[in-house]
Amino acid sequence: MMLENHTNAIEKVLLAQSLAARNAGHPNLRGGPREWFIRDFLENHLPSNLEIGQGEIINENSQPRPSQGEYRPQADIVIYRRDLPKIQYSKDNAAYFAEGVIATIESKSVLTKEELQNACKASQTHKNMYRNPPLYSFGDFPDTIITYIVAYDGPAYIETVARWLPEITNDIGGTPNDLADMIIVLGKGVVWKIDRFRGIPTDNIPKGRTWAFTQQKESNLFMLFTHFLTWCSSLSSPPDTTSYASNIFFQEFDSI
């Protein structure tokens, strides 16, 4: 399929860039995952009615100058509606109104359990923010902000990441719905929340399972892209594109 071949090529480029950067002689020179991901994928594949930024997310109840224990988490990548205003703090940081935030993405060089837990804490905060409902919408408007984690490396087996999630849910005192909707480790695999990926085949998933995962060397960016398609219809009125997800082929598939 053309779309899958296209995103697989980009996934290989991103992984090659990350591998080359590891040759640098100082950790500060090995950065770039966030910039590469934005430049080589997001900027070229998101619809024009969305913009990419970073900063904090606020709503009508957010307070100025919060104390240290009440700091709002900084979002690494914010996907935001262009037709809504924002508060610009500086060239690279802004405050985004929760009603206009479609998704956040945390970009990690290496995904560890600690990094995953910190990202899930931020997800918990963002998903529990009150958002005024839209006056009207086309399609199924997401009831919470969608949260993703994209990593360039991580455990050898994606199942390890999946099995961290129930432990993290208990550690942060939340529910599975507070955690990221999808976790992508490029070149390794994907973990996703089953009920947040409309259109994907679920016939072989036992009832009561929360997370599904697949170990695969490619098609991980493709899965992220098809997940994007499950919510883009809420921004305008294109045809239902969730059927794209039914084209995903798994050599290995499991759930917990």
C-alpha atoms as one frame of an Amber mdcrd trajectory, in Angstrom:
protein
   0.000   0.000   0.000   1.383   3.396  -0.990   0.666   5.114   2.341   2.393
   2.391   4.331   5.438   2.356   2.022   5.674   6.141   2.268   5.585   6.278
   6.071   7.978   3.319   6.304  10.517   5.283   4.265  10.196   8.260   6.625
  10.535   5.976   9.659  13.830   4.653   8.275  15.077   8.218   7.737  14.221
   9.233  11.300  15.976   6.177  12.731  19.056   6.818  10.568  19.227  10.426
  11.748  19.028   9.274  15.366  21.762   6.674  14.827  24.087   9.245  13.209
  23.562  11.691  16.078  24.782   9.123  18.610  28.304   9.530  17.206  28.523
  13.044  18.659  31.108  13.551  21.377  28.795  15.359  23.821  25.218  14.516
  24.848  24.070  18.067  24.066  25.006  17.466  20.433  22.901  14.319  20.180
  19.578  16.110  20.274  17.240  16.553  17.400  14.537  13.859  17.723  11.804
  16.419  18.311  13.014  18.692  15.486  13.418  15.832  12.993  10.019  14.423
  13.859   8.373  17.831  13.370  10.291  18.717  10.201  10.254  15.385   8.402
   6.833  14.112   9.396   4.399  16.409  11.189   4.908  19.571   9.133   4.446
  17.682   5.886   1.532  15.454   6.868  -0.822  17.371   9.146  -3.730  19.249
   7.548  -3.239  22.978   6.989  -5.887  23.907   9.566  -3.572  22.656  12.336
  -0.363  24.162  13.657   2.499  22.694  15.678   3.854  24.352  18.809   5.094
  23.785  22.316   4.205  25.226  25.683   1.423  24.785  28.215  -2.283  24.084
  27.960  -4.774  26.234  29.828  -8.519  26.462  30.266 -10.938  28.942  31.784
  -9.996  27.829  35.301  -6.193  28.106  34.956  -4.553  30.409  37.489  -1.638
  32.811  36.879   1.721  32.316  38.617   0.976  28.868  40.090   3.117  27.680
  42.993   5.854  25.128  42.364   3.669  22.199  43.321   0.938  23.410  40.968
   3.043  23.967  37.853   1.312  23.098  34.617   3.224  20.499  32.584   4.996
  21.721  29.476   3.855  19.946  26.344   6.697  18.923  24.062   4.595  19.093
  20.893   1.103  20.609  20.707  -1.192  20.050  17.723  -3.538  23.027  17.732
  -6.370  24.449  15.651  -5.237  27.475  13.636  -8.670  29.093  13.839  -8.406
  29.629  17.604  -6.266  32.212  19.393  -3.383  31.460  21.737  -1.226  33.362
  24.209   2.319  33.780  22.879   4.935  33.933  25.658   7.974  33.914  23.397
   8.967  32.873  19.882   9.007  29.195  20.854   6.489  28.927  23.713   2.798
  29.654  24.063  -0.254  28.927  26.170  -2.862  26.994  24.201  -6.543  26.881
  25.061  -7.664  23.354  25.844 -10.612  23.662  23.467  -8.235  24.090  20.526
  -5.706  21.408  21.445  -6.342  18.262  19.451  -3.309  16.272  20.580   0.020
  16.388  22.353   3.112  14.376  21.478   6.054  13.669  23.744   9.228  12.909
  21.780  11.851  10.741  23.516  15.321   9.673  22.396  15.144   6.548  24.564
  11.964   5.395  26.279  12.508   4.197  29.840   9.904   3.400  32.460  10.697
   6.667  34.251  10.326   8.675  31.027   7.066   6.905  30.253   5.695   7.578
  33.727   6.540  11.292  33.502   4.849  11.506  30.104   1.783   9.698  31.458
   1.574  12.158  34.380   1.428  14.995  31.876  -1.183  13.054  29.889  -3.242
  12.620  33.054  -3.247  16.383  33.634  -4.163  17.218  30.055  -6.878  14.599
  29.716  -8.586  15.745  32.907  -8.727  19.409  31.885 -12.234  20.719  31.374
 -12.943  21.718  27.766 -16.053  23.520  26.616 -17.810  21.320  24.042 -17.933
  22.527  20.428 -21.017  24.344  19.235 -21.169  21.779  16.456 -18.718  19.354
  14.923 -18.428  17.050  11.975 -17.536  13.509  12.959 -16.731  12.166  16.400
 -15.088  15.033  18.316 -12.553  13.633  20.843 -13.890  13.867  24.390 -10.378
  14.510  25.757  -7.065  15.726  24.395  -5.362  12.878  22.538  -1.858  12.096
  23.797   0.966  10.305  22.015   4.509   9.299  22.911   7.042   8.776  20.117
  10.477   7.325  20.952  13.506   6.560  18.821  14.631   3.679  20.991  13.442
   1.652  23.939  13.264  -1.882  25.327  14.038  -4.713  22.929  10.464  -5.983
  23.245   7.456  -3.710  22.948   5.598  -5.989  25.365   7.861  -4.608  28.095
   6.451  -1.131  27.468   2.897  -2.493  27.493   3.455  -4.216  30.824   4.747
  -1.000  32.385   1.370   0.656  31.844  -0.730  -1.102  34.537   2.068  -0.397
  37.047   2.234   3.264  36.007  -1.553   3.564  36.265  -1.320   2.518  39.921
   1.752   4.656  40.612   0.143   7.891  39.400  -3.195   7.104  41.012  -5.107
   7.264  37.759  -7.038   5.128  35.343  -5.995   3.691  31.962  -7.922   6.502
  30.280  -5.483   9.007  31.813  -2.496   7.488  30.031  -1.231   8.051  26.498
  -3.506   6.812  23.728  -0.606   5.458  21.686   3.096   4.808  22.336   5.338
   4.390  19.302   8.918   3.117  19.462  10.302   3.544  15.963  11.761   0.337
  14.566  10.376  -1.656  17.526   6.589  -1.510  17.719   3.453   0.199  18.998
   1.246   0.051  22.091  -2.242   1.549  21.866  -5.384   1.909  23.921  -7.853
  -0.453  22.286 -10.996   1.666  22.641  -9.252   4.807  21.342  -8.316   3.382
  17.942 -11.566   3.249  15.994 -11.638   1.096  12.899  -8.865  -1.294  13.860
  -9.753  -5.019  13.900 -10.490  -6.239  17.427 -12.041  -9.660  16.779  -9.072
 -11.509  18.279  -8.852  -9.359  21.439 -10.407 -10.921  24.558 -13.026  -8.749
  26.235 -11.823  -6.673  29.165  -8.391  -5.939  27.719  -7.206  -2.326  27.749
  -3.981  -2.282  25.741  -2.895  -3.934  22.529   0.639  -4.062  21.186   2.580
  -5.326  18.218   6.298  -5.935  17.723   7.352  -4.802  14.259  10.393  -3.219
  12.609   8.333  -0.940  10.389   4.779   0.381   9.910   4.949   2.130  13.285
   4.765   5.634  11.829   2.025   4.307   9.556  -0.022   3.354  12.611   0.460
   6.834  14.072  -0.709   8.367  10.801  -3.806   6.165  10.637  -4.578   7.090
  14.246  -4.467  10.744  13.159  -7.127   9.888  10.589  -9.528   8.762  13.321
  -9.896  12.313  14.648  -9.276  14.569  11.655 -12.913  14.274  10.591 -13.925
  16.223  13.713 -12.187  19.330  12.333 -14.035  19.558   9.019 -16.279  17.288
   7.006 -14.205  14.727   5.103 -15.448  11.154   4.642 -14.990   8.686   7.479
 -11.350   7.602   7.221 -11.267   5.127  10.112 -11.420   2.262   7.618  -7.728
   2.918   6.863  -6.932   1.239  10.177  -8.498  -2.022   8.996  -5.690  -2.316
   6.431  -3.043  -2.756   9.126  -1.480  -6.218   8.992   0.124  -7.706  12.111
   2.630 -10.492  12.057   2.371 -10.587  15.836  -0.477  -9.191  17.878  -1.218
  -9.409  21.574  -2.961  -7.505  24.341  -3.005  -7.153  28.100
